[in-house]
Amino acid sequence: MSESPNSNRLTVNEPLNKPLFIVATNESWAADLLRSSLTLDIVRLEIIRRDDQSFQRLLRDAPSVIAVELSGLGTHGFDLLRALASHADTEHIPCIAMAILPDPLIRAAALAASAEEFISRLSEPEEVLSRVNTLAKLGMSKLSERMAETEIASLQQRLNDREHSLRDRERLLTNLEMSSALARDLHKKRIKGLVEISNELNKVQDFDELMHRILSGARALIGADAGTVYIYKNKILQFQYTQNDTIDGRKVGIDDSKYQSKYQGPVSENSIAGWVGVSGECVNIANAYSLEPSCQFQFDKSFDLISVYKTQSVLALPLRTSLGHIVGVLQLINAKDSEERATTKFTDSDQSLLSHFASMATVAIERTQHHESIIKKMLRMLQTHDPIETSPHSERLAGISGVLFEEWYNRRGLEGAAFQRQRDRLRHAARLHDVGKIGVTDLILKKPSKLNAAEYAEVKKHVIYGARLFLDPSTEFDESSRDVVLNHHERWDGGGYPGYVDFDGKLLVDPITHQSKHGGKKGEDIPLFARVVALADVFDALSNERCYKKAWPERRVLDTIRGEAGKQFDPELVDIFFAKLSDIRDIRRQHTED
């Protein structure tokens, strides 16, 4: 292995003085904030430009703490954070992300890119000093650890050179111990995975996303090529969600419409899942095709015939609530080992672990179904009040918003559970974007002709009425819904409403100028979720018939959206909209008006 460029800093004889704190920024406010907040007895502060040479400079100097300012053109700040986190010589250095505004989405993206802390232009000097001081101590501690590790490695190498024969004799004992250690490690890994998956399930609020997480989590936990979640709906055990690595690997999809209705029906003891649902007992079989004719249940080969797939081992468990009610069945197919190789069947250990997982999944299902029920009741209440707010409109908005946000996230090289939670929150918030119209009189909402100025002013208040429903947010979902409800009529050019107001509609005061803020929010002052929903809402409203207008032709709608880039809409989101237009059309086809 070649010597690292900064290996000279890891010699045990080098004295450890004050921490070196390097800031990569092109913005004067970032340098001014740190200079005014820090004292020379805490760190040695050095400011460098954030450009293509920043990484090499940081690699050469190997500071104890790094700050990366994220503003400006492009996404170079996020790229620099990821480069620092992925390089062996800098991955241990604590990093601070800096942004103009304390935007929670920018903060989440920065933390996902491996930043340790996040500060903004609005951060208090005392807060900045405290965070830098803490990370400086951490950075010095890590540097000391690496120096000690380097010295230990050197001593170990010399010892190994002298003890070849002893190492050979110990190798046999190590190999014997390894098999038992691997078994212990696998058990610990599975228990850790069970806890992590359970924590993730508790954060999901979208039912479809929960089904995906339950199935993918169960398959990853014990190793399975495929699986299905069945859910009881009106005394029907419905084929709710399926995953199959083998079929997906063929790069040829299966049309859900060919078998979705086929795999639902009255619960009976004839099929494996049906028998589990009725009896409440687990089923663990090695070969679904070799069941004895006298068996209480038989394997239904229909899906295998449609998909050209061969089911062998099956593990199916009931999803049972704490009161003993069965809400569904979790079925995994074709066991695999840790090396992704097919095995003969699921083990007793697999079954035991999955039983614990099924209990946790059932709690998440109950919670999500309850949450979904509340959302649907709110939407039904709104739909009786406002004929525009139909169920398909809400679902289209949720779907289109999710597509736009996913591409926005992907373009920044981000991924993982943080994205999935944020997309989940956005989808729910999009469905509730106009919930404040409950506070507007029917005489205005159902008026078939053009509104006068006073009526339009009253309609505009719906964003305030809706935001008041989330005055005391107890979850991230409440916060996201409040942001979307309040801001989805703001415009990128600042010409929207309600602008900088509190939840009584009164103008806010700028903390710096002490003057009231007039006009609408502008540009990135508008929360990202609200900018996404604004675009999706206008597209859907123009594309569908309303009591006061006919549906526009698609060409006219698309020309309008393209022409409003940088005016009404975030120009990057408009670019994403046209890049994902095929997916957006699919969503429109899936959720048509009755």
C-alpha positions as CSV (number, residue, x, y, z in Angstrom):
1,M,0.0,0.0,0.0
2,S,1.4,3.4,-1.0
3,E,2.2,6.0,1.7
4,S,-0.5,8.5,2.4
5,P,0.3,12.2,1.5
6,N,-0.1,13.3,5.1
7,S,1.5,10.2,6.8
8,N,4.2,12.6,8.2
9,R,1.5,14.0,10.6
10,L,1.0,10.6,12.1
11,T,4.4,10.1,13.7
12,V,4.4,9.6,17.4
13,N,7.1,12.2,17.9
14,E,5.1,15.1,16.5
15,P,3.7,17.4,19.2
16,L,0.0,18.0,19.2
17,N,-0.6,21.8,19.5
18,K,-3.9,23.7,18.9
19,P,-6.3,22.1,16.4
20,L,-6.1,23.3,12.9
21,F,-9.5,24.4,11.6
22,I,-9.8,24.9,7.8
23,V,-12.9,26.4,6.3
24,A,-13.6,25.9,2.5
25,T,-15.9,28.7,1.4
26,N,-16.5,31.3,-1.3
27,E,-18.8,33.4,0.9
28,S,-17.6,36.2,3.1
29,W,-20.4,35.7,5.6
30,A,-19.1,32.2,6.5
31,A,-15.5,33.5,7.2
32,D,-16.8,36.5,9.1
33,L,-19.1,34.3,11.3
34,L,-16.2,32.0,12.3
35,R,-13.7,34.8,12.8
36,S,-16.2,36.6,15.1
37,S,-17.2,33.4,17.0
38,L,-13.8,31.7,17.6
39,T,-10.8,32.7,19.6
40,L,-7.2,31.9,18.9
41,D,-6.8,29.9,22.1
42,I,-9.3,27.4,20.7
43,V,-8.1,26.7,17.2
44,R,-5.8,27.9,14.4
45,L,-8.3,29.2,11.8
46,E,-7.5,29.1,8.1
47,I,-9.9,30.1,5.3
48,I,-9.5,28.6,1.8
49,R,-11.5,28.8,-1.4
50,R,-14.1,26.1,-2.1
51,D,-13.0,25.0,-5.6
52,D,-11.6,22.0,-7.5
53,Q,-8.3,22.2,-5.5
54,S,-10.0,22.3,-2.0
55,F,-9.8,18.5,-1.5
56,Q,-6.1,18.3,-2.3
57,R,-5.4,21.2,0.0
58,L,-7.3,19.6,2.9
59,L,-5.6,16.3,2.2
60,R,-2.2,17.9,2.3
61,D,-2.8,19.9,5.5
62,A,-4.8,17.3,7.3
63,P,-6.6,19.7,9.7
64,S,-8.3,18.6,12.9
65,V,-11.7,20.0,11.9
66,I,-13.1,21.0,8.5
67,A,-16.0,23.3,7.7
68,V,-17.6,23.2,4.2
69,E,-19.9,26.1,3.1
70,L,-22.6,24.7,0.8
71,S,-24.0,27.8,-0.9
72,G,-23.3,29.0,-4.4
73,L,-23.6,27.3,-7.8
74,G,-23.6,23.6,-8.3
75,T,-23.3,21.0,-5.6
76,H,-19.6,21.2,-5.0
77,G,-20.1,21.5,-1.2
78,F,-21.9,18.2,-1.0
79,D,-19.3,16.6,-3.4
80,L,-16.5,17.8,-1.1
81,L,-18.2,16.4,2.0
82,R,-18.6,13.0,0.4
83,A,-15.0,13.0,-0.9
84,L,-13.7,13.7,2.6
85,A,-15.9,11.0,4.1
86,S,-14.7,8.4,1.6
87,H,-10.9,9.0,1.7
88,A,-8.9,7.0,4.2
89,D,-6.8,10.0,5.2
90,T,-9.8,12.3,5.9
91,E,-12.7,10.1,6.9
92,H,-11.8,10.5,10.6
93,I,-11.8,14.3,10.4
94,P,-15.0,15.9,11.8
95,C,-16.8,18.1,9.3
96,I,-19.2,21.0,9.8
97,A,-21.6,22.0,7.0
98,M,-22.5,25.7,6.7
99,A,-25.6,27.2,4.9
100,I,-27.2,30.6,4.6
101,L,-30.5,29.4,6.1
102,P,-31.3,26.7,8.7
103,D,-33.3,24.7,6.1
104,P,-34.1,21.2,7.6
105,L,-33.8,19.6,4.2
106,I,-30.3,21.0,3.5
107,R,-29.4,20.0,7.1
108,A,-30.6,16.4,6.4
109,A,-28.8,16.3,3.1
110,A,-25.6,17.5,4.7
111,L,-25.8,15.0,7.5
112,A,-26.5,12.3,4.9
113,A,-23.3,13.4,3.2
114,S,-21.4,12.6,6.5
115,A,-21.2,16.1,8.1
116,E,-21.0,15.9,11.9
117,E,-22.6,19.3,12.6
118,F,-24.7,21.9,10.7
119,I,-24.6,25.7,11.3
120,S,-26.2,28.6,9.4
121,R,-25.7,32.3,8.9
122,L,-28.3,32.7,11.6
123,S,-26.4,30.6,14.2
124,E,-25.5,32.4,17.4
125,P,-21.7,32.9,18.0
126,E,-22.0,31.1,21.3
127,E,-23.5,28.1,19.5
128,V,-20.8,28.2,16.8
129,L,-18.0,28.4,19.4
130,S,-19.5,25.5,21.4
131,R,-19.9,23.2,18.3
132,V,-16.4,24.0,16.9
133,N,-14.8,23.5,20.3
134,T,-16.4,20.1,20.7
135,L,-15.4,19.0,17.2
136,A,-11.9,20.4,17.7
137,K,-11.4,18.2,20.8
138,L,-12.9,15.2,18.9
139,G,-10.5,15.9,15.9
140,M,-7.5,16.1,18.2
141,S,-8.6,12.9,20.0
142,K,-8.9,11.0,16.7
143,L,-5.5,12.3,15.5
144,S,-4.0,11.0,18.7
145,E,-5.7,7.7,18.2
146,R,-4.4,7.3,14.7
147,M,-0.9,8.2,15.8
148,A,-1.1,5.5,18.5
149,E,-2.5,3.0,16.0
150,T,0.3,3.7,13.6
151,E,2.9,3.1,16.3
152,I,1.1,-0.1,17.5
153,A,0.9,-1.3,13.9
154,S,4.7,-0.7,13.5
155,L,5.4,-2.6,16.7
156,Q,3.1,-5.4,15.7
157,Q,4.8,-5.8,12.4
158,R,8.2,-6.1,14.0
159,L,6.8,-8.7,16.4
160,N,5.2,-10.6,13.6
161,D,8.5,-10.7,11.7
162,R,10.1,-12.4,14.6
163,E,7.4,-14.9,15.4
164,H,6.5,-16.6,12.1
165,S,6.6,-20.0,13.6
166,L,4.3,-19.0,16.5
167,R,1.8,-17.5,14.1
168,D,1.7,-20.7,12.1
169,R,1.0,-22.7,15.3
170,E,-1.7,-20.3,16.3
171,R,-3.4,-20.4,12.9
172,L,-5.0,-23.8,13.6
173,L,-6.6,-22.5,16.8
174,T,-7.8,-19.3,15.1
175,N,-9.5,-21.4,12.4
176,L,-11.2,-23.5,15.0
177,E,-12.4,-20.4,16.9
178,M,-13.5,-18.7,13.7
179,S,-16.5,-20.9,13.0
180,S,-18.0,-20.3,16.5
181,A,-17.2,-16.6,16.2
182,L,-18.9,-16.3,12.9
183,A,-22.0,-17.9,14.3
184,R,-22.0,-15.4,17.2
185,D,-21.4,-12.5,14.9
186,L,-24.2,-13.6,12.6
187,H,-26.6,-13.7,15.6
188,K,-25.4,-10.3,16.8
189,K,-25.8,-8.9,13.3
190,R,-29.3,-10.3,13.0
191,I,-30.4,-8.9,16.4
192,K,-28.9,-5.5,15.5
193,G,-30.6,-5.6,12.1
194,L,-33.9,-6.5,13.8
195,V,-33.6,-3.4,16.0
196,E,-32.6,-1.1,13.2
197,I,-35.4,-2.3,10.9
198,S,-38.0,-1.9,13.7
199,N,-36.8,1.7,14.3
200,E,-37.2,2.4,10.6
201,L,-40.7,0.9,10.5
202,N,-41.8,3.2,13.3
203,K,-40.8,6.2,11.2
204,V,-42.9,5.3,8.2
205,Q,-46.3,6.9,7.8
206,D,-47.2,5.9,4.2
207,F,-48.9,2.5,4.0
208,D,-47.4,1.5,0.6
209,E,-44.0,2.5,1.7
210,L,-44.5,0.5,4.9
211,M,-45.4,-2.7,2.9
212,H,-42.2,-2.3,0.9
213,R,-40.1,-1.8,4.1
214,I,-41.6,-4.8,5.9
215,L,-41.0,-7.1,3.0
216,S,-37.5,-5.9,2.1
217,G,-36.5,-5.8,5.8
218,A,-37.8,-9.4,6.4
219,R,-36.0,-10.7,3.3
220,A,-32.7,-9.0,4.3
221,L,-33.0,-10.1,7.9
222,I,-33.0,-13.9,7.2
223,G,-32.1,-14.1,3.5
224,A,-34.9,-14.8,1.0
225,D,-35.1,-14.5,-2.8
226,A,-38.7,-13.4,-2.8
227,G,-41.7,-12.7,-0.6
228,T,-45.2,-11.4,-0.3
229,V,-47.3,-9.4,2.3
230,Y,-51.0,-10.3,2.4
231,I,-53.3,-7.9,4.2
232,Y,-56.9,-8.5,5.4
233,K,-59.4,-6.1,3.7
234,N,-63.1,-6.6,4.3
235,K,-62.5,-10.3,5.1
236,I,-60.4,-10.7,2.0
237,L,-56.7,-11.8,2.2
238,Q,-55.3,-9.5,-0.4
239,F,-52.0,-10.0,-2.3
240,Q,-50.8,-6.5,-1.2
241,Y,-47.1,-6.4,-2.1
242,T,-44.6,-8.7,-3.6
243,Q,-40.8,-8.7,-4.2
244,N,-38.7,-11.1,-6.2
245,D,-35.0,-10.8,-6.9
246,T,-34.9,-13.5,-9.6
247,I,-37.7,-12.0,-11.6
248,D,-36.4,-8.5,-11.2
249,G,-33.0,-9.7,-12.3
250,R,-34.4,-10.7,-15.7
251,K,-35.0,-7.0,-16.4
252,V,-38.4,-7.9,-17.7
253,G,-41.3,-6.8,-15.5
254,I,-44.6,-8.6,-14.8
255,D,-47.7,-6.7,-15.4
256,D,-49.4,-6.5,-12.0
257,S,-52.8,-6.4,-13.7
258,K,-52.4,-10.0,-14.9
259,Y,-52.3,-11.4,-11.4
260,Q,-53.3,-8.7,-8.8
261,S,-57.0,-9.7,-8.8
262,K,-56.2,-13.4,-9.2
263,Y,-54.3,-13.4,-5.9
264,Q,-57.1,-12.2,-3.6
265,G,-60.1,-14.0,-2.5
266,P,-62.0,-15.3,0.6
267,V,-59.6,-16.6,3.2
268,S,-59.6,-20.4,3.2
269,E,-57.3,-23.2,4.5
270,N,-56.5,-24.4,1.0
271,S,-53.5,-22.2,0.3
272,I,-50.4,-21.7,2.5
273,A,-51.1,-18.1,3.2
274,G,-54.8,-18.7,3.7
275,W,-54.2,-21.6,6.2
276,V,-51.7,-19.4,8.2
277,G,-54.3,-16.6,8.2
278,V,-57.1,-18.9,9.5
279,S,-55.0,-21.0,11.9
280,G,-52.6,-18.4,13.1
281,E,-49.8,-20.9,13.0
282,C,-46.4,-20.6,11.2
283,V,-45.6,-22.8,8.1
284,N,-42.0,-23.7,7.3
285,I,-41.6,-26.1,4.4
286,A,-38.6,-27.1,2.3
287,N,-40.3,-27.9,-1.0
288,A,-43.7,-26.4,-1.8
289,Y,-44.1,-28.9,-4.7
290,S,-43.7,-31.9,-2.6
291,L,-46.5,-31.5,-0.1
292,E,-48.4,-34.7,0.7
293,P,-52.0,-34.8,-0.7
294,S,-53.2,-35.3,2.9
295,C,-51.7,-32.0,4.0
296,Q,-54.1,-29.4,5.3
297,F,-53.0,-26.9,2.7
298,Q,-51.5,-27.0,-0.8
299,F,-49.2,-24.8,-2.8
300,D,-50.9,-22.7,-5.5
301,K,-48.7,-22.9,-8.6
302,S,-50.5,-20.2,-10.6
303,F,-48.0,-17.4,-9.8
304,D,-45.1,-19.6,-10.8
305,L,-46.7,-20.5,-14.1
306,I,-47.4,-16.8,-14.9
307,S,-43.9,-15.6,-13.9
308,V,-41.9,-18.7,-15.0
309,Y,-40.6,-19.0,-11.5
310,K,-39.9,-22.0,-9.2
311,T,-40.9,-21.8,-5.6
312,Q,-39.3,-24.2,-3.2
313,S,-38.8,-23.3,0.4
314,V,-41.6,-21.2,2.1
315,L,-41.8,-19.6,5.5
316,A,-45.1,-18.0,6.3
317,L,-46.1,-16.3,9.5
318,P,-49.3,-14.5,10.8
319,L,-49.2,-10.8,11.4
320,R,-50.9,-10.8,14.8
321,T,-51.8,-7.8,16.9
322,S,-51.3,-7.6,20.7
323,L,-55.1,-8.4,21.1
324,G,-54.7,-11.6,19.0
325,H,-56.3,-10.3,15.8
326,I,-54.6,-11.4,12.6
327,V,-54.2,-8.4,10.2
328,G,-52.3,-10.3,7.5
329,V,-49.6,-12.8,6.5
330,L,-45.9,-12.4,5.8
331,Q,-44.6,-15.1,3.4
332,L,-41.0,-15.5,2.4
333,I,-39.8,-17.7,-0.5
334,N,-36.6,-19.5,-1.4
335,A,-34.0,-19.3,1.4
336,K,-30.5,-17.9,0.7
337,D,-27.4,-17.9,2.8
338,S,-25.2,-14.9,3.5
339,E,-23.4,-15.4,0.2
340,E,-26.7,-15.1,-1.7
341,R,-26.6,-18.9,-2.5
342,A,-29.8,-20.9,-2.4
343,T,-30.2,-23.2,0.6
344,T,-32.6,-26.1,1.2
345,K,-35.0,-24.4,3.7
346,F,-35.4,-21.7,6.3
347,T,-33.9,-22.7,9.6
348,D,-35.6,-22.7,13.0
349,S,-33.4,-19.7,13.9
350,D,-34.9,-17.9,10.8
351,Q,-38.4,-18.7,12.0
352,S,-37.8,-17.5,15.5
353,L,-36.2,-14.3,14.4
354,L,-38.9,-13.6,11.8
355,S,-41.6,-14.2,14.5
356,H,-40.2,-11.3,16.5
357,F,-40.0,-9.2,13.3
358,A,-43.6,-10.0,12.4
359,S,-44.7,-8.7,15.9
360,M,-42.9,-5.4,15.3
361,A,-44.2,-5.2,11.8
362,T,-47.8,-5.7,13.0
363,V,-47.5,-2.8,15.4
364,A,-46.3,-0.6,12.5
365,I,-49.1,-1.7,10.3
366,E,-51.7,-0.9,13.0
367,R,-50.2,2.5,13.6
368,T,-50.0,3.3,9.9
369,Q,-53.5,2.1,9.2
370,H,-54.8,4.3,12.0
371,H,-52.8,7.3,10.7
372,E,-54.1,6.6,7.2
373,S,-57.6,6.5,8.4
374,I,-57.3,9.9,10.0
375,I,-55.9,11.3,6.8
376,K,-58.7,9.8,4.7
377,K,-61.3,11.2,7.1
378,M,-59.8,14.7,6.8
379,L,-59.7,14.4,3.0
380,R,-63.4,13.2,2.8
381,M,-64.4,16.1,5.0
382,L,-62.5,18.4,2.6
383,Q,-64.0,16.7,-0.5
384,T,-67.6,17.3,0.7
385,H,-66.7,21.0,1.2
386,D,-64.7,21.6,-2.0
387,P,-65.6,19.7,-5.2
388,I,-62.1,20.3,-6.6
389,E,-60.4,18.3,-3.9
390,T,-61.2,14.8,-5.2
391,S,-59.5,11.7,-3.9
392,P,-57.7,11.0,-7.3
393,H,-56.4,14.7,-7.3
394,S,-54.9,14.1,-3.8
395,E,-53.3,10.8,-4.9
396,R,-51.9,12.3,-8.1
397,L,-50.4,15.1,-6.2
398,A,-48.7,12.7,-3.7
399,G,-47.4,10.5,-6.6
400,I,-46.1,13.4,-8.7
401,S,-44.5,15.2,-5.8
402,G,-42.7,11.9,-4.8
403,V,-41.3,11.5,-8.3
404,L,-40.1,15.1,-8.5
405,F,-38.5,15.0,-5.0
406,E,-36.8,11.6,-5.7
407,E,-35.1,13.0,-8.8
408,W,-34.1,16.2,-6.9
409,Y,-32.5,14.0,-4.2
410,N,-30.8,11.7,-6.7
411,R,-29.2,14.6,-8.6
412,R,-27.3,15.5,-5.4
413,G,-25.9,12.0,-5.1
414,L,-27.9,11.2,-2.0
415,E,-29.7,8.1,-1.0
416,G,-30.7,5.9,1.9
417,A,-33.3,5.8,4.7
418,A,-33.3,9.6,5.1
419,F,-34.6,10.1,1.6
420,Q,-37.3,7.5,2.1
421,R,-38.6,9.1,5.3
422,Q,-38.6,12.6,3.6
423,R,-40.4,11.3,0.5
424,D,-43.0,9.6,2.9
425,R,-43.5,13.0,4.7
426,L,-43.8,14.8,1.4
427,R,-46.4,12.4,0.0
428,H,-48.6,12.9,3.0
429,A,-48.2,16.6,3.1
430,A,-49.1,16.9,-0.6
431,R,-52.4,15.1,0.0
432,L,-53.3,17.7,2.7
433,H,-52.1,20.7,0.9
434,D,-55.5,22.4,0.6
435,V,-56.9,21.1,4.0
436,G,-57.3,24.8,5.1
437,K,-60.2,25.1,2.6
438,I,-62.4,23.6,5.3
439,G,-62.4,27.1,6.9
440,V,-63.7,28.8,3.7
441,T,-67.4,29.0,3.1
442,D,-69.2,26.7,0.6
443,L,-70.7,29.8,-1.1
444,I,-67.3,30.7,-2.3
445,L,-65.7,27.3,-2.9
446,K,-68.7,26.1,-4.9
447,K,-69.4,29.3,-6.8
448,P,-69.5,28.3,-10.5
449,S,-68.4,31.7,-11.8
450,K,-65.4,33.9,-11.4
451,L,-64.7,35.1,-7.8
452,N,-64.6,38.8,-7.0
453,A,-61.7,40.4,-5.2
454,A,-63.2,40.0,-1.7
455,E,-64.0,36.3,-2.4
456,Y,-60.6,35.6,-3.7
457,A,-59.0,37.3,-0.7
458,E,-61.0,34.9,1.5
459,V,-59.9,31.8,-0.5
460,K,-56.3,32.9,-0.1
461,K,-56.7,32.6,3.7
462,H,-57.0,28.8,3.4
463,V,-53.2,28.5,3.7
464,I,-53.4,30.2,7.1
465,Y,-56.4,28.1,8.2
466,G,-54.6,25.0,7.2
467,A,-51.3,25.9,8.8
468,R,-53.1,26.4,12.1
469,L,-54.0,22.7,12.2
470,F,-50.3,22.0,12.8
471,L,-49.5,24.8,15.3
472,D,-48.0,22.4,17.8
473,P,-46.2,19.8,15.6
474,S,-45.4,16.6,17.4
475,T,-43.9,14.7,14.5
476,E,-41.9,15.4,11.4
477,F,-45.1,14.8,9.4
478,D,-46.8,17.7,11.1
479,E,-43.9,20.0,10.4
480,S,-43.8,19.0,6.7
481,S,-47.6,19.4,6.4
482,R,-47.5,22.8,7.9
483,D,-44.7,23.9,5.5
484,V,-46.6,22.7,2.5
485,V,-50.0,23.9,3.5
486,L,-48.7,27.4,4.3
487,N,-46.4,27.9,1.4
488,H,-47.7,26.0,-1.7
489,H,-49.0,29.2,-3.3
490,E,-45.7,31.1,-3.0
491,R,-44.0,31.9,-6.3
492,W,-40.3,31.5,-7.1
493,D,-40.2,35.2,-8.2
494,G,-41.8,36.4,-4.9
495,G,-45.2,37.1,-6.4
496,G,-47.2,34.5,-4.4
497,Y,-48.9,34.5,-1.0
498,P,-49.2,34.5,2.0
499,G,-45.6,35.8,2.3
500,Y,-43.8,36.3,5.6
501,V,-46.7,36.0,8.1
502,D,-47.4,34.3,11.4
503,F,-50.3,31.9,11.9
504,D,-52.7,34.8,12.4
505,G,-51.8,36.2,9.0
506,K,-49.8,39.1,10.5
507,L,-46.5,40.2,8.9
508,L,-43.3,39.0,10.5
509,V,-40.6,41.4,11.5
510,D,-37.0,40.9,10.1
511,P,-34.7,40.3,13.1
512,I,-31.9,42.3,11.5
513,T,-33.7,45.3,10.0
514,H,-36.6,45.2,12.5
515,Q,-38.9,46.1,9.6
516,S,-42.0,44.1,8.5
517,K,-41.4,41.7,5.6
518,H,-43.7,42.6,2.7
519,G,-44.3,40.5,-0.4
520,G,-44.2,36.8,-1.0
521,K,-41.4,34.4,-0.1
522,K,-38.9,34.2,-3.0
523,G,-36.6,31.5,-4.4
524,E,-35.1,29.1,-1.8
525,D,-36.8,31.0,1.0
526,I,-39.8,28.8,0.0
527,P,-39.4,25.3,1.6
528,L,-38.5,22.7,-0.9
529,F,-41.6,20.5,-0.2
530,A,-43.8,23.5,-0.9
531,R,-42.0,24.3,-4.2
532,V,-42.5,20.6,-5.3
533,V,-46.2,20.5,-4.4
534,A,-46.8,23.9,-6.1
535,L,-45.6,22.6,-9.4
536,A,-47.5,19.3,-9.1
537,D,-50.7,21.1,-8.0
538,V,-50.7,23.5,-11.0
539,F,-50.0,20.8,-13.5
540,D,-52.8,18.7,-12.2
541,A,-55.3,21.6,-11.9
542,L,-54.6,22.7,-15.5
543,S,-54.8,19.1,-16.8
544,N,-58.2,18.3,-15.3
545,E,-61.7,19.8,-15.6
546,R,-63.0,22.0,-12.9
547,C,-66.4,23.6,-12.3
548,Y,-65.1,26.8,-13.7
549,K,-63.0,25.6,-16.6
550,K,-62.4,22.7,-19.1
551,A,-59.3,20.6,-19.0
552,W,-56.4,22.1,-21.0
553,P,-54.7,20.1,-23.8
554,E,-51.4,18.6,-22.6
555,R,-49.4,20.7,-25.0
556,R,-50.8,23.9,-23.6
557,V,-50.2,22.7,-20.0
558,L,-46.6,21.8,-20.7
559,D,-45.9,25.1,-22.5
560,T,-47.3,27.0,-19.6
561,I,-45.1,25.2,-17.1
562,R,-42.0,25.6,-19.2
563,G,-42.8,29.3,-19.5
564,E,-43.2,29.7,-15.8
565,A,-39.7,28.3,-15.0
566,G,-37.9,30.9,-12.8
567,K,-41.2,32.8,-12.4
568,Q,-43.9,30.8,-10.7
569,F,-41.8,27.7,-10.3
570,D,-38.3,26.6,-9.2
571,P,-36.4,26.3,-12.5
572,E,-34.6,23.1,-11.4
573,L,-37.9,21.4,-10.5
574,V,-39.3,22.4,-14.0
575,D,-36.3,20.7,-15.6
576,I,-36.9,17.6,-13.4
577,F,-40.6,17.7,-14.3
578,F,-39.8,17.3,-18.0
579,A,-37.1,14.7,-17.3
580,K,-39.7,12.6,-15.5
581,L,-42.7,13.4,-17.6
582,S,-43.2,9.7,-18.6
583,D,-43.5,8.7,-14.9
584,I,-45.8,11.6,-14.2
585,R,-48.1,10.6,-17.1
586,D,-48.2,7.0,-15.6
587,I,-49.4,8.5,-12.3
588,R,-52.2,10.4,-14.1
589,R,-53.3,7.2,-15.8
590,Q,-53.3,5.3,-12.4
591,H,-55.5,7.9,-10.7
592,T,-58.2,9.1,-13.0
593,E,-61.3,11.0,-12.0
594,D,-64.4,8.8,-11.5
